[in-house]
Structures are given as C-alpha cells and as structure tokens.
C-alpha cells in the first residue's frame, strides 16, 4: 500500500467518523432553555405589604423633613426611598427651591396611611394623608412664600414599586379626599 492510498483511507475514515458524530449529535435533543423565572411576591398578604409600605413612607417622610435646602446633599437625602417619576419630580422641586434660595421650616406629619391594593408581585398602592400646617417656606428676608390658600392637610395616592426586597415611592399624586381634611391627629 502506498503512502497516498493510506492517506486517502485515513482521511476517509476521519470523514466517516465526523459524519457519524454529526449524525449522532443531530439525534440528540436540544436542551430546552431555562424558563424565565417568575417573580415571587415579597409579601404573603396584603396586610404585610401595606405595613412595609407604610414603614417606607414614614422613613421617607423623616428623611424629607431633615432636608436642609442650603446643603449640597439636599438631593441625596431621600434618594434611597424614591424611584422613577417621583424621584425626578422631587429632584426638580428641590432644585427649584434651592435656586430660589428658600428655607424650609417645620415638619410634615403623616396622619393616615391606607393600603389600597397589593398588585403582586411588585406594586403597592396606598392613600396617604399628611398635615403640613407646621411647615413653611421662607425667602431670604424670612418672609413666607407659602400661599394662604394652601390646605393644612392633603391626600396623596402613592404608588410603591418593589425592587428585590426594597420598596420605593414611584409616584404620588394629590387627590381630593374630604376624610383627610377631617382626620384626627
């Protein structure tokens, strides 16, 4: 047998082996991709979700009440409690107050928190009633710039988003709520 013949046979055997291997792999089922994991609700009940959302709102309000508008860090104080549209509108509002060189005094007080819906797995809706009668905004002369028509109490529809194990305020919209104006402190 010549060298050329043995080379042809070796290449033929190699080709046959590769062809067989290819045919076998074609018969092997393709593994199914892992299904997308479904989000699991963080809370077992609406009551648990509402309690956690209220704790978040109280922590946020405490942080918000501590904001010093003259501080460079004013925009960072509440960052760990807010997200989305609410974070953007809060940054804009604080920036405007700082640009006008206003000073905020007093504290907003949470009067009532009513959980409305736990939209599993990642949203909580609530109605919040706050008392702002003890707060004021003062210009550089110490004169109040708060309109006399501002109500002492107001209601908000608040949307919380759950991200991992964190609950963040994503939206807050003022609503008419006569129960808020008559809520007891």
DOGUDREN-861776 format. One record per residue (C-alpha): x, y, z; residue in three letters. Coordinates in steps of 0.02 Angstrom, whole numbers, padded with zeros to 5 digits, always signed. Each point is the difference from the previous one (the first is absolute). Layout:
XYZALA...
end
This chain:
+00000+00000+00000UNK+00066+00168-00048UNK+00010+00155+00106UNK-00134+00084-00106UNK-00119-00145+00023UNK+00023-00004+00188UNK-00027+00189+00009UNK-00161-00013-00101UNK-00060-00142+00112UNK+00043+00098+00157UNK-00091+00153-00065UNK-00147-00109-00049UNK-00007-00079+00173UNK+00013+00172+00080UNK-00138+00067-00111UNK-00111-00150+00038UNK+00032+00024+00186UNK-00043+00185-00008UNK-00156-00038-00103UNK-00055-00130+00128UNK+00033+00120+00142UNK-00100+00135-00088UNK-00144-00120-00028UNK+00001-00051+00182UNK+00000+00179+00061UNK-00147+00036-00116UNK-00097-00137+00090UNK+00040+00070+00171UNK-00143+00110+00061UNK+00042+00183+00020UNK-00015+00047+00182UNK-00147+00112+00036UNK+00051+00174+00055UNK-00029+00032+00183UNK-00172+00077+00022UNK+00001+00180+00056UNK-00015+00002+00187UNK-00166+00068+00056UNK+00002+00139+00126UNK-00054-00055+00170UNK-00102+00117+00107UNK+00105+00073+00141UNK-00146+00000+00123UNK-00119-00140+00045UNK-00146+00117+00032UNK-00066+00172-00041UNK+00016+00045+00184UNK+00188-00037-00002UNK+00024+00099-00160UNK-00095+00151+00066UNK+00096-00002+00164UNK+00167-00003-00093UNK-00056+00139-00118UNK-00053+00107+00149UNK+00169-00028+00083UNK+00084+00055-00162UNK-00109+00155-00011UNK+00035+00047+00182UNK+00188-00021-00027UNK-00012+00104-00159UNK-00098+00137+00089UNK+00127+00004+00142UNK+00141+00017-00127UNK-00096+00133-00097UNK-00031+00100+00158UNK+00187+00001+00033UNK+00045+00079-00168UNK+00102+00159+00017UNK-00030+00095-00162UNK+00164+00094+00022UNK+00096-00164-00002UNK+00082-00070-00156UNK-00061-00171+00055UNK-00185+00050+00004UNK-00037-00102-00155UNK+00079-00157+00074UNK-00096-00006+00165UNK-00152-00095-00065UNK+00080-00089-00148UNK-00008-00173+00080UNK-00190+00014+00018UNK-00051+00062-00173UNK+00005-00056-00181UNK-00070+00038-00171UNK-00112+00150-00030UNK-00008+00044+00185UNK+00189+00007+00016UNK+00010+00114-00152UNK-00136+00118+00060UNK+00074+00008+00174UNK+00173+00043-00068UNK-00077+00136-00108UNK-00100+00074+00146UNK+00149+00001+00119UNK+00111+00077-00134UNK-00128+00139-00028UNK-00012+00037+00187UNK+00189+00007+00011UNK+00011+00114-00153UNK-00123+00119+00083UNK+00106-00009+00160UNK-00149-00048+00105UNK+00007-00073+00174UNK-00122-00134+00057UNK-00056-00005+00180UNK-00107-00122+00099UNK-00048-00178-00040UNK-00133-00090-00099UNK-00093-00125+00108UNK-00079-00162-00061UNK-00179-00005+00065UNK-00066-00153-00089UNK+00061-00140-00113UNK-00125-00111-00087UNK+00060-00144-00105UNK-00110-00017-00153UNK+00072-00139-00108UNK+00146-00120+00000UNK+00026-00035-00185UNK+00107-00155+00012UNK+00142-00019-00020UNK+00072+00176-00010UNK-00121+00144+00035UNK-00092+00069+00149UNK-00128+00141-00008UNK-00047+00104+00150UNK-00086+00161+00050UNK+00099+00113+00115UNK-00063+00146+00102UNK+00128+00129+00058UNK-00007+00155+00108UNK+00112+00140-00063UNK-00070+00138+00113UNK+00163+00007+00097UNK+00107+00027-00155UNK+00050+00159-00088UNK+00111+00060-00141UNK+00093+00162+00034UNK+00090+00115-00121UNK+00169+00079+00039UNK-00090+00138+00099UNK-00089-00128+00108UNK-00169+00033-00081UNK-00114-00147-00032UNK-00028-00042-00183UNK-00135-00130+00035UNK-00168+00054-00072UNK-00138+00030+00127UNK-00107-00120-00101UNK+00111-00149+00035UNK-00099-00131+00096UNK+00070-00055+00168UNK-00034-00182-00045UNK+00005-00089-00165UNK-00022-00174-00070UNK+00112-00092-00122UNK-00024-00158-00101UNK+00171-00083+00014UNK+00068-00139-00109UNK+00141-00102+00075UNK+00108-00113-00107UNK+00084-00153+00073UNK+00177-00029-00065UNK+00078-00154+00076UNK-00033+00024+00185UNK-00012+00191-00010UNK-00161+00099-00008UNK+00017+00167-00089UNK-00120+00144-00028UNK-00027+00009-00189UNK-00146+00120-00015UNK-00101+00116+00111UNK-00149+00099-00060UNK-00108+00122+00099UNK-00182-00053+00013UNK-00159+00073+00070UNK-00037-00090+00162UNK-00118+00079+00126UNK+00046-00132+00130UNK+00177+00068-00001UNK-00056+00176+00045UNK-00099-00068+00147UNK+00124-00135+00055UNK+00053+00011+00180UNK+00182+00020+00048UNK
end
